[in-house]
Amino acid sequence: MSKLTNSNIEVTKVSTSRINDVDFENLSFGQIFSDHMLLCTYKNGVWNTPKIVPYQPLTLDPSTKIFHYGQAIFEGLKAYKDANNDVFLFRPEDNSKRLNISAKRMAIPELPEGYFIEGLKALLHVDKDWIPTQEGSSLYIRPFIFASGQGFHASPSDEYTFIIATAPSGPYFSGNVTVLIEEHYSRSANGGVGYAKAAGNYAGQFYPTQLAVEKGYNQVIWTDDNTHEYIEEAGAMNIFIRINDTLITSPTSDRILDGITRKSIIAIAKDEGIQVEVRKISVTEVVEAAKNGSLKEMFGAGTAAVISPISGFGFKNKDYELPDLENSYASKLKKRITDIQTNKAEDTFGWRVKV
C-alpha cells in the first residue's frame, strides 16, 4: 500500500470498555492499559496493513526468535488533552524516525513511512476517552517491534510484529532522586547498540541499578565503557548538569541515545538565554564542582519523567548533596516543555501535533 490513512485501517472494537473501572485520579505509570492496540505484521517480505484490535495477550511459539536472539525495539511518547478536549502529540515524527534508526541497527525491516504516525492517530481516535486530563497525567504510548518468526537458527527473523499499546499514566517519578556514579558496569560500548532503543539495553541496566538501590540510591549515572571517566546517561534518561549558570550535556554517540526530550531541552534552554554546552564532562569535573559549590543542578531527561531532578550523588563511597534552588533550571524548563505539550503555551518550535 502506497499510503496509509484512517480509512485503510480495519477497526475491531471491544464489546465492553473497561474505562469505567479506572480511577483516573490515582494513576500509576504504565500499569493500566487502554481498550485497543494497533497491530501490524511483517510476512513474506512486506509490512501488512495495520489494524486496530482489542488490547489482548499474544500467543507465541516457544521457538519465536524474540525469546532467543533479542530482536526487539521500542519507542515512548505521550498524548495530551487541552482544556478544549483537543488531543496533541509531541514531536511524533522524531519517534517514528528513531524507531527506524533502531530497526536498521537491529536488522529489523523499517516501517513504511506513515504507518507509525497515521496508525497512531487512528488508535487515538478510537481510544480518545482514555487520555487523562489530570495535572501531570497523560496517555503514555508504547510502539514496539519484535521478531515473531520461529526457529532456533541464530539469524534475523523472517517475520516481525509491530504494536502500539497505550496506558493512561500519572507521573513517572515523584520527588527528587539520588544517583550512584557507576565505576564498573557499562550501559553500552562504541560500535554497539546504545544509540538504539533496543530492549536489551534496558535489561542490561537492571542488575547494576539493583546494586545501587541496595546501597540506598534510586538510579545509576552511567559512565563511558573504556575509562569510566566521563558522565554519559542517568538511568534510562539523558543527563544535564548545571555548573554555575551553564547547562552541560554529553554529545550523542554510539553509546548515547539521541533523546527527543534532550533535544527539546537544549532548544528551549537556548531560547531562554541559558548558556548550553554539548560536550564531554568528566566525573572529576562534577565532583570538583560539588566540592567548590559551583555544581548547582543535575537532572535526568526523558519521555516518561520529562525532567527528573537529582538531589544528590554518590561516588567512591562518598555522598554529595546538591542545593535546593528556588528557581531551578529544571523547574523552569519542565514547565516550558509541558506547557507546550499540553497546549497551554505557544509552540514557537512547531513540535506540537494536533490529532
LUMLUMZA-39984 format. One record per residue: residue in one letter; x, y, z of N, C-alpha, C in turn. Coordinates in steps of 0.2 Angstrom, whole numbers, plus 5000, padded with zeros to 4 digits. Layout:
<nodes>
AXYZXYZXYZ/...
</nodes>
This chain:
<nodes>
M500449945000500050005000500450065000/S500350114996500750174995500650225001/K500050225003499950275008499450255013/L499550255020499150235025498650295027/T498050285027497550335030497050295035/N496750335039496250305043495750265040/S495550275034495050235030495350165028/N496050165028496350095026496350055032/I496350075038496450035044495750005047/E495749935047495249905050495149905057/V494649925060494549935067494049885070/T494249845075493849795079493849825086/K493249845088493149875095492949825100/V493149845106492949805112492149805112/S491949745115491149745116490949785122/T491449785127491349825133491949865135/S491949925136492549965138492649955145/R493349955147493549945154493650015157/I493450065154493650135156493350155163/N492750135164492350145170492650115176/D493150065175493450035181494050075183/V494250125179494950155180494850215185/D495250225190495250285194495750335191/F495550375187495950425184496250475188/E496050485195496350525199496950495203/N497050435202497650395206497950345201/L498250375195498550335190499250325192/S499550255192500250245192500450245185/F501150235184501450245177501450175174/G501050175168501150115164500850045167/Q500350055171500049995174499349975171/I499050025169498350015166498350025159/F498049985155498049995148497350005145/S497450045139496850065136496450005132/D495850025130495449965127495749935121/H496149975117496349945110497149955109/M497349925104498049925102498049925094/L498649955091498749945084499149885083/L499049845078499449785077499549785069/C500249765068500449765061500949705060/T500949665055501449615055501849615048/Y502449595049502849585043502949515041/K502749495035502749425032502949435025/N503249385023503449375015503749435012/G504149475017504549525014504149595014/V503549595017503149665017502849675024/W502749735025502349755031501649755028/N501149725032500449725030500149785033/T499549795031499149845033498949845041/P499149895044498949895052498249885053/K498049865059497349855061497349875068/I496749895070496649915077496149855080/V496449825086496049775089496049785096/P495649745100495549755107496249735110/Y496449775115497049755119497049685122/Q497549645120497449575122498149545122/P498149485126498849445126499049415119/L499649405118499949375112500049305113/T499949265108500149195108500749175104/L501349155107501949145103502249075104/D502449055099502848985099503448995103/P503648935107504248945111504848955107/S504848935100505448955096505449025093/T504949065095504949135092505649165094/K505849205089506549225089506649275094/I506149315096506249365101506549335107/F506349275109506549245115507249225115/H507549215109508249185109508749235107/Y508549285102509049325100508949405101/G508449415104508349485107508149545102/Q507949525096507749575091507149615093/A507249665097506649705099506849775100/I506449825098506549895099505849925101/F505949985104505350025106505450095106/E504850135106504850205107504450225113/G504450285115504050305120503850375119/L503150395119502950465118502250465122/K501950525122501350535125500850575121/A500250565123499650605120499350655126/Y499150715124498950755129498250785127/K497850805132497250845130497250915133/D497050965130497051035132496351045135/A496251105137495551125140494951125136/N495151125129494551115124494451045122/N494750995126494750925124495050905117/D495450945115495850935109496450885111/V496650845106497250795108497850815104/F498450815107499050835104499550785106/L500050775101500650735102501250785102/F501850765104502450805104502950775100/R503150805095503650785090503650705088/P503050685086503050615085503450595079/E503550635074503950625068504650595071/D504950635076505550615078505550545081/N505050525085504950455087504950405081/S504550425076504550375070505250365067/K505550425066506250415063506750375067/R506650385074507150355078506950275078/L506350265078506150185078506550155072/N506550185066506850155060507550155061/I507850205064508650205065508750145070/S508350135075508450075079508350005075/A507850005071507649955067508249935062/K508549985059509149965054509749935058/R509849965064510449935068510249865071/M509649845072509449785074509249735069/A509349755062509249715057508449695056/I508049745058507349735058507149775052/P506649755048506449795042506149865044/E506249915041506049985043505249985041/L504950025045504250035044504150085038/P503650065034503450115029503250185032/E503450235028503350305030502550315031/G502350345037501650355038501350305042/Y501550235042501250185047501250205054/F501850235056501850255063501350305065/I501450365061501050425063500350415062/E500150395056499450385054499150325058/G499450275059499250225063499050245071/L499550285073499450315080498850355080/K498850405075498250445075497550405075/A497550355071496950315071496750285078/L497350255081497250225088496950275093/L497250335092497050395097496350415096/H496150415090495450425088494950375092/V495150315092494750265095494750265102/D495350285105495350275112495450345115/K495150395112495250465114495050475122/D494550445124494250455131494750425136/W495250385134495750365139496350415140/I496350465137496850515138496650555144/P497050555150496850585156496950665155/T496550705159496650775160496950795166/Q497050755171497350775177498050805177/E498150855181498850885181499350835181/G499850835177500450785177500350725174/S499650705172499550645169499550655161/S499550595158499550595150499350525148/L499250515142499250445139499950425137/Y500250375140500950355138500850305132/I501250315127501150275121501850235120/R501750165119502250125118502250085111/P502550115106502650075100503250035100/F503149975098503749925098503749875093/I504249845091504349795086504749735089/F504549675087504949615090504949565084/A505449525085505549465080504949415082/S504549405077503949355078504049285074/G504549285070504749225066504949165071/Q504949105068505149055073505749015070/G506148985075506748945073507248955078/F507748905079508248915084508948935080/H508948945074509548965070509649045072/A510349055073510549125075510549165069/S510049195067509949235061509349285062/P509349345058508749385059508149345057/S507549365060506949335059506649355052/D506249315050505849325043505149355045/E504949365051504349395052504449435058/Y504049495059504049535064503349565066/T503249585072502649615074502749685076/F502349735074502349805076501749815080/I501749845086501149855090501249925093/I500749965094500650025098500150005103/A500350015110499950005115499950065119/T499450085123499450145127499250135134/A499450185138499250175145499150245148/P498550255151498450315155498850315161/S499250365162499850365167499850435171/G500050425177500250485181500950495181/P501250535185501950555185502450495185/Y502950495182503450435182503850435189/F504050495191504450495197504050545201/S504050545208503850595212504450615217/G504550675216505150705221505850695217/N506350715221507050705218507350635219/V507850625215508150565216508850565217/T509150515220509850515222510150465217/V510850475215511150435210511850415212/L512050355210512750325211513050325204/I513650365204514050365198514450295197/E514250265192514550195190515250195189/E515650145192516350145191516550075188/H516050035187516249965184515849945178/Y515249945179514749925174514649975168/S514549955162514350005157513749985154/R513350045152512750035148512850015141/S513350035138513450025131514150035129/A514350025123515050025121515050055113/N515650085112515750105105515650045100/G515250065094515150015089514549965091/G514249985097513649945100513049975098/V512549955102511849975101511550025106/G512050065109511750115114511350165111/Y511450185105511050245102510350215100/A510250155099509650125098509250115104/K508550115103508150095109507950025108/A508449985109508449915109508249885116/A507849835116507549815123508149795127/G508649755125509249735128509649785132/N509649845129509949895133509749905140/Y509049905141508749915147508849855152/A508849795149508949735153509549735156/G510049755152510749765155510849815160/Q510449865161510449915166510249885173/F509749835173509449825179509849795184/Y510349755183510749725188511149785192/P511549825188511949875191511449925195/T510849935192510449985196510149955202/Q510049885202509849855208510449855213/L511049855211511549855216511549925219/A511449975215511450045218510850055223/V510250025221509650035225509850005232/E510149945232510349915238510849955243/K511150005239511650045243511250115245/G510650115243510250175246510050225240/Y510250215234510150265229509550245224/N509350295221508750275216508950255209/Q509550275207509750265200510550265199/V510750255193511450245192511650305187/I512150335187512450385182512950335178/W512850335172513250295168513850335165/T514450295165515050325163515250295157/D515750315153516050285147516350215148/D516250175143516450105144517150095145/N517550135142518350125142518650145149/T518550205151518950235156518450245163/H517850255162517350275167517550345170/E517850385165518050455167517450505166/Y517050485161516550535158515850515159/I515450565161514750565163514350555156/E513950505156513550485149512850495150/E512450455154511750455155511550445162/A510950455164510650445170510150395170/G510250335172509750285172509550275165/A508950275163508650265156508550335153/M508850385156508750455153509450485151/N509350545147509950585146510050625152/I510650655153510850695159511050765157/F510850815162511050885161511350905168/I511950935167512250965173512351035173/R512151075178512251145178512851165183/I513351195180513951215184513951295183/N513851325189513751405189513051415185/D513151455179512551465175512551425169/T512951385168513051345161512751275162/L512351255157512051195157512451145152/I512651095154513051045151512750985150/T512750955144512550885142513050855137/S513050785138513550745134513350745127/P513750745122513550735115513350665114/T512850655109512650595107513250555103/S513150485104513750445101513450375100/D513850325098513650255098513350235104/R513550265110513350245116512750285119/I512650335117512150385120511550395115/L510950385118510350395114510150465113/D509950475107509850545104509050555107/G509050585113508450595116508050645113/I507350635112506950695110506850745115/T506750725121506650775127507350815127/R507950775127508550805127508650865122/K508450845116508450895110508050955112/S507450945114506950995116507251045121/I507551015127507851055132508351095130/I508751075125509351115123509051175119/A508551165115508251215111507951265115/I507551245120507151285125507651325129/A508151295132508651325136509051385132/K509151375126509551425122509051485121/D508351465120507851515119507751555125/E507851525131507851565137508451605139/G508951605134509551635136510051605140/I509951535141510351495146510951475141/Q511551485144512151455141512151385141/V512151345135512151275134512851255131/E513151205134513751175131513651095130/V513651075124513651005122514350975122/R514550945127515250925127515350865132/K515950835132516150785137516250815143/I515950785149516050815155516350755160/S516850765163517150715167516850705174/V516950645177516750635184517150685188/T517750695187518150735191517950805191/E517750835185517450905185516850905189/V516350855189515750865193515950855200/V516350815202516550805209516850875212/E517350905208517650965210517151025210/A516651025206516151075206515651065212/A515551005214515150995220515551015226/K516251005226516651025232516651105233/N516751135227516851205227516151245227/G515651215226514951245226514751275220/S515051265214514851285208514351235204/L514351175207513851125205513151145207/K512751175203512051195205511451145204/E511551105199510951065197511251005193/M510850945194510950895189510250865188/F510050845182509350815181509350775175/G508950715176508850675170508350705166/A508350685159507850705154507650645150/G506950635150506650585145505950585145/T505650545140504950555139504550545145/A504650485149504250465154504250525160/A504750545162504850595168504850665165/V505050675159505150745156505850765159/I505750795165506350815169506350785176/S506850755178506850725185507450755189/P507350795193507950825197508350775201/I508950785201509450745206509650785212/S509450755218509650795224510350785227/G510650725224511250715227511550655223/F512250645223512550585220513150555225/G513250495223513750455227514350435222/F514950445225515550425221516150405225/K516350345224516950325229516750325236/N516250305238515950295245515850365248/K515750415244515650475247515050505244/D514550545248513950575245514050645244/Y513750675239513750745238513050765237/E512850815241512150845240512150905236/L511650915232511550975228511151025231/P511251085230510751145233510051135231/D509651155235508851155234508751235231/L508751235225508651305222507951325221/E507751385223507051405222506851415215/N507351445211507151455203507651415199/S507551345199508051305196507951305188/Y508451285185508351275178507851215176/A507951165181507451105180506751125180/S506551165185505851185185505651225180/K506051275178505951325173505851285166/L506351245164506251205158505751155158/K505551125163505051075163504351105162/K504251165165503651205164503551225157/R504151245154504051275147503951215143/I504251155143504151105139503451075140/T503251065146502551035147501951085145/D502051145146501551195143501551195136/I502051185132502051175125501651105124/Q501851055127501550985126500750985127/T500551025132499851025134499451085131/N499751115126499451175123499251235128/K499651245133499551295137499951355135/A500451345131500851405129500951395121/E501151455118501351455111501951405109/D501851375104502351325102502751355096/T503251395098503651435093504151385089/F504151325091504651275088504351235083/G503651225083503251185078503351115080/W503351095087503351025089502750995090/R502251035092501551005094501150985088/V500850925088500550905083499750885085/K499350915082498650905084498350845080/V498050805084497750735081497050745079/
</nodes>
